[in-house]
Amino acid sequence: MKKVLVATDKPFAPVAVQQIRKIVEDAGYELLLLEKYAEKSDLLNAVENADAMIIRSDVADKEVIEAGKNLKIIVRAGAGYDNIDLEAATANGVVAMNTPGQNSNAVAELALGMMVYSARNFFNGTSGKELRGKSLGIHAFGNVGKYVAEIAKGFGMKIFAFDPFVSEGEMVKFGVTAMASEAELYSKCQYVSLHIPATEKTKKSIGFELLSKMPKNAVLVNTARKEVIDEQGLLKMFAEREDFKYLSDIEPACKAEIEANFPGRYFFTPKKMGAQTSEANVNAGLAAAKQIVAFFEKGDITFKVNK
């Protein structure tokens, strides 16, 4: 009997666990559950006999993958998968997958929510601004970017996007104007919403050179990864542009310096909150379970992210 381990330091909602269990057991597999574990050794012990593993933000590094002697597949319940060592997975014959699109609406709603919060001066009682008529740049037009565009249209924003992997025709379908380069996007838009993955090419790619091109009252919204930000460039932008605000779904390493020197110009969620809705929690967990069953029963590798 195949064993499917759900290893989540931040557990799925109970209703999600119940439905994951049903999918797994209906397929004739056994569900192993490891939640809120205290030590990495707990994960190493739990994965030892697992044939498949579902994780959230949990780290599946080389040590964890090699500890899974029977492991054939790891599914990250969510879009980002930089918490999986892809090289180690490939070297050990393990298929790594994500569940793209399952958290997209939740992340998009958070991005727009932070924009509203910032525009109204963090609800401090003073007169703020409106989003209607403001220019919004979407940096990467994948699943989340498309939801951001859809919601932003409801606010009456002017929407632009840059993504070298998405055609202009696809963007036009969503009422979005395509930009030819990152520089053009940042030069055009007062608000920029980041949705790029953290790769060797994108890490620290958003810095002063790009940010300084933004028009007056610039607002950068990051619901992607903190690693894509060049924090020295970010601090320079704060120092040289008093009109600049930074809103992020994860605290930067330079949080203390920003808090000390640039009050009223930032907002950071206390932990990564993009996927933290009951709907996204359920959707991503169920998708992960279904993908595991499809992999074992049909050899389906549609969402494979390693070579």
C-alpha positions as CSV (number, residue, x, y, z in Angstrom):
1,M,0.0,0.0,0.0
2,K,1.4,3.4,-1.0
3,K,1.9,5.9,1.8
4,V,1.2,9.6,1.3
5,L,2.7,12.0,3.9
6,V,1.1,15.4,4.5
7,A,3.9,17.3,6.2
8,T,2.8,20.8,7.2
9,D,4.4,23.0,9.9
10,K,1.5,25.3,9.1
11,P,-1.4,22.8,8.9
12,F,-4.1,22.6,6.3
13,A,-7.6,23.4,7.7
14,P,-9.3,20.4,9.2
15,V,-11.8,20.3,6.4
16,A,-9.0,20.2,3.9
17,V,-7.3,17.3,5.7
18,Q,-10.6,15.4,5.8
19,Q,-11.0,15.8,2.0
20,I,-7.3,15.0,1.3
21,R,-7.7,11.8,3.4
22,K,-10.8,10.8,1.4
23,I,-9.0,11.3,-2.0
24,V,-6.0,9.3,-0.7
25,E,-7.9,6.5,0.9
26,D,-10.4,6.2,-2.0
27,A,-7.3,5.5,-4.2
28,G,-6.3,2.6,-1.8
29,Y,-3.4,4.5,-0.2
30,E,-2.6,5.3,3.4
31,L,-2.4,8.9,4.7
32,L,0.4,9.8,7.1
33,L,-0.1,13.2,8.9
34,L,2.7,15.3,10.4
35,E,1.5,18.7,11.6
36,K,3.2,21.5,13.6
37,Y,6.4,19.5,14.0
38,A,9.0,20.9,16.3
39,E,12.2,19.6,14.7
40,K,13.5,18.8,11.3
41,S,14.2,15.3,12.6
42,D,10.5,14.8,12.9
43,L,10.2,15.4,9.2
44,L,13.1,13.1,8.4
45,N,11.6,10.3,10.4
46,A,8.2,10.8,8.9
47,V,9.3,10.8,5.3
48,E,11.4,7.7,5.6
49,N,8.6,5.3,4.6
50,A,6.5,7.7,2.4
51,D,6.0,7.1,-1.3
52,A,4.6,10.6,-1.8
53,M,4.7,13.8,0.2
54,I,2.6,17.0,0.3
55,I,4.1,20.1,1.8
56,R,3.2,23.8,2.0
57,S,6.1,26.2,3.0
58,D,8.0,23.3,4.5
59,V,11.5,22.8,3.2
60,A,12.2,19.7,1.2
61,D,16.0,19.9,0.9
62,K,18.5,17.3,-0.1
63,E,18.6,15.7,3.4
64,V,14.8,15.4,3.5
65,I,14.6,14.0,0.0
66,E,17.4,11.4,0.6
67,A,15.7,10.4,3.8
68,G,12.7,9.4,1.8
69,K,13.9,6.0,0.6
70,N,10.7,5.2,-1.1
71,L,9.8,8.7,-2.2
72,K,8.6,9.1,-5.8
73,I,6.8,12.4,-5.7
74,I,6.7,15.7,-3.7
75,V,3.9,18.2,-4.3
76,R,4.1,21.7,-3.0
77,A,0.5,22.9,-2.3
78,G,0.9,26.3,-3.9
79,A,2.5,28.0,-6.8
80,G,6.0,28.7,-5.6
81,Y,8.4,25.8,-5.2
82,D,11.7,27.3,-4.2
83,N,11.4,25.3,-0.9
84,I,12.1,22.1,-2.9
85,D,15.7,21.2,-3.8
86,L,14.9,20.4,-7.5
87,E,18.4,19.1,-8.2
88,A,18.3,16.7,-5.3
89,A,14.8,15.6,-6.4
90,T,16.0,14.8,-9.9
91,A,19.1,13.1,-8.7
92,N,17.0,10.8,-6.5
93,G,14.4,10.0,-9.1
94,V,11.7,12.1,-7.3
95,V,9.1,14.1,-9.3
96,A,8.5,17.6,-7.9
97,M,5.3,19.3,-8.6
98,N,3.4,22.5,-7.6
99,T,-0.3,23.3,-7.8
100,P,-0.5,26.4,-9.9
101,G,-3.6,28.6,-9.8
102,Q,-5.1,27.2,-6.6
103,N,-4.0,30.2,-4.5
104,S,-4.1,32.8,-7.2
105,N,-7.3,34.6,-6.3
106,A,-6.3,34.8,-2.6
107,V,-2.9,36.3,-3.5
108,A,-4.5,38.8,-5.9
109,E,-7.1,39.9,-3.3
110,L,-4.3,40.5,-0.8
111,A,-2.4,42.6,-3.3
112,L,-5.4,44.9,-4.0
113,G,-6.3,44.9,-0.3
114,M,-2.8,46.3,0.6
115,M,-3.1,48.9,-2.2
116,V,-6.4,50.1,-0.7
117,Y,-4.9,50.1,2.8
118,S,-2.0,52.2,1.7
119,A,-4.0,54.6,-0.4
120,R,-6.2,55.4,2.6
121,N,-3.1,56.1,4.7
122,F,-3.4,52.8,6.6
123,F,-6.8,53.9,8.0
124,N,-5.2,56.4,10.3
125,G,-8.1,58.8,10.1
126,T,-6.5,61.2,7.6
127,S,-7.6,61.9,4.1
128,G,-6.2,59.4,1.6
129,K,-6.4,58.7,-2.2
130,E,-8.5,56.6,-4.5
131,L,-7.3,53.8,-6.8
132,R,-9.7,54.8,-9.6
133,G,-7.8,56.2,-12.5
134,K,-4.4,55.2,-11.2
135,S,-1.9,53.2,-13.3
136,L,-1.2,49.7,-12.2
137,G,1.7,47.7,-13.6
138,I,1.6,43.9,-13.2
139,H,5.1,42.4,-13.4
140,A,4.5,38.8,-14.6
141,F,1.1,38.0,-16.1
142,G,0.5,34.4,-14.9
143,N,-2.4,33.1,-12.8
144,V,-2.1,35.6,-10.1
145,G,-1.4,38.5,-12.4
146,K,-4.6,37.8,-14.3
147,Y,-6.7,37.8,-11.2
148,V,-5.1,41.1,-10.1
149,A,-6.0,42.6,-13.5
150,E,-9.6,41.3,-13.1
151,I,-10.0,42.8,-9.7
152,A,-8.2,46.1,-10.6
153,K,-10.6,46.6,-13.5
154,G,-13.4,46.8,-10.9
155,F,-11.5,49.6,-9.2
156,G,-11.3,51.5,-12.5
157,M,-7.5,51.4,-12.6
158,K,-5.5,51.7,-15.9
159,I,-3.8,48.3,-16.2
160,F,-0.4,47.5,-17.8
161,A,1.7,44.3,-17.7
162,F,5.1,43.0,-18.7
163,D,5.8,39.3,-19.1
164,P,8.1,38.0,-21.9
165,F,6.4,34.6,-21.8
166,V,2.9,35.9,-22.4
167,S,1.7,37.2,-25.7
168,E,0.2,40.7,-26.2
169,G,-2.9,39.1,-27.5
170,E,-3.4,37.1,-24.2
171,M,-3.0,40.4,-22.2
172,V,-5.5,42.2,-24.4
173,K,-8.1,39.5,-23.6
174,F,-7.9,40.7,-20.0
175,G,-8.1,44.4,-20.9
176,V,-4.4,44.9,-20.2
177,T,-1.9,47.0,-22.2
178,A,1.3,45.1,-22.8
179,M,4.6,46.8,-22.1
180,A,7.8,46.0,-24.1
181,S,10.2,45.9,-21.1
182,E,10.4,46.1,-17.4
183,A,11.7,49.7,-17.7
184,E,8.7,50.8,-19.7
185,L,6.3,49.2,-17.1
186,Y,8.0,50.9,-14.1
187,S,8.2,54.2,-15.9
188,K,4.5,54.1,-16.7
189,C,2.9,52.9,-13.5
190,Q,2.4,54.5,-10.1
191,Y,1.5,51.1,-8.6
192,V,3.6,48.0,-9.5
193,S,2.5,44.5,-8.3
194,L,5.2,41.9,-8.4
195,H,4.4,38.3,-9.3
196,I,7.7,37.0,-10.6
197,P,9.2,33.7,-9.2
198,A,12.5,33.7,-7.2
199,T,15.0,32.2,-9.7
200,E,18.7,32.8,-10.3
201,K,17.8,35.4,-12.9
202,T,15.2,37.2,-10.9
203,K,16.7,37.3,-7.4
204,K,17.7,40.9,-6.4
205,S,16.5,42.0,-9.9
206,I,14.1,44.7,-8.4
207,G,16.3,47.5,-7.2
208,F,16.9,51.2,-7.4
209,E,17.5,51.4,-11.2
210,L,14.0,50.1,-11.9
211,L,12.2,51.6,-8.9
212,S,13.6,55.1,-9.5
213,K,11.8,55.1,-12.9
214,M,8.4,55.0,-11.3
215,P,6.3,58.2,-11.3
216,K,5.5,60.3,-8.3
217,N,3.7,58.6,-5.3
218,A,5.1,55.3,-6.4
219,V,3.9,52.1,-4.6
220,L,5.6,48.7,-5.0
221,V,3.5,45.7,-3.9
222,N,5.3,42.4,-3.4
223,T,3.2,39.3,-2.9
224,A,5.9,37.2,-4.7
225,R,9.2,36.5,-2.8
226,K,11.4,38.7,-0.8
227,E,14.5,37.3,-2.6
228,V,13.5,39.2,-5.8
229,I,14.2,42.5,-4.1
230,D,17.6,44.1,-4.0
231,E,17.2,45.5,-0.5
232,Q,20.1,47.9,-0.7
233,G,18.5,49.4,-3.7
234,L,15.1,49.4,-1.9
235,L,16.7,51.4,1.0
236,K,18.2,53.8,-1.5
237,M,14.8,54.3,-3.0
238,F,13.3,55.0,0.4
239,A,16.0,57.5,1.2
240,E,15.9,59.4,-2.2
241,R,12.2,59.3,-2.9
242,E,10.0,60.5,0.0
243,D,6.9,59.7,-2.0
244,F,7.7,56.0,-2.3
245,K,5.9,53.3,-0.4
246,Y,6.6,49.5,-0.2
247,L,4.0,46.9,0.7
248,S,5.1,43.4,1.1
249,D,3.6,40.0,2.0
250,I,6.8,39.1,3.7
251,E,9.1,41.1,5.9
252,P,12.4,42.1,4.3
253,A,15.7,41.4,6.0
254,C,16.1,45.2,6.3
255,K,12.7,45.6,8.1
256,A,14.3,47.2,11.2
257,E,16.0,49.9,9.2
258,I,12.9,50.7,7.2
259,E,10.8,50.9,10.4
260,A,13.4,53.2,12.1
261,N,13.8,55.6,9.2
262,F,10.7,55.6,7.0
263,P,7.6,55.6,9.2
264,G,4.2,55.6,7.4
265,R,5.7,54.4,4.1
266,Y,5.5,50.7,4.4
267,F,3.4,47.7,5.4
268,F,4.5,44.1,6.0
269,T,2.3,41.2,6.9
270,P,3.4,39.4,10.1
271,K,3.9,36.2,8.0
272,K,3.4,35.3,4.4
273,M,-0.4,35.7,4.0
274,G,-1.1,35.4,0.3
275,A,-2.5,31.9,0.4
276,Q,-4.0,32.2,3.9
277,T,-7.7,31.9,3.1
278,S,-9.9,28.9,3.8
279,E,-10.7,28.5,0.1
280,A,-7.1,28.5,-1.0
281,N,-6.1,26.2,1.8
282,V,-8.6,23.6,0.7
283,N,-8.1,24.1,-3.1
284,A,-4.3,23.7,-3.0
285,G,-4.4,20.6,-0.7
286,L,-7.0,18.8,-2.7
287,A,-5.2,19.6,-6.0
288,A,-2.0,18.1,-4.5
289,A,-3.7,14.9,-3.4
290,K,-5.4,14.5,-6.8
291,Q,-2.1,15.1,-8.6
292,I,-0.4,12.3,-6.6
293,V,-3.2,9.9,-7.4
294,A,-3.0,10.8,-11.1
295,F,0.8,10.4,-11.0
296,F,0.6,6.9,-9.5
297,E,-2.4,5.7,-11.5
298,K,-1.8,7.3,-14.9
299,G,1.8,8.5,-14.9
300,D,0.5,12.1,-15.1
301,I,3.4,14.6,-14.8
302,T,1.5,17.7,-16.0
303,F,2.7,19.9,-13.2
304,K,6.2,18.6,-12.9
305,V,8.7,21.4,-12.2
306,N,12.1,19.5,-12.1
307,K,13.9,18.0,-15.0
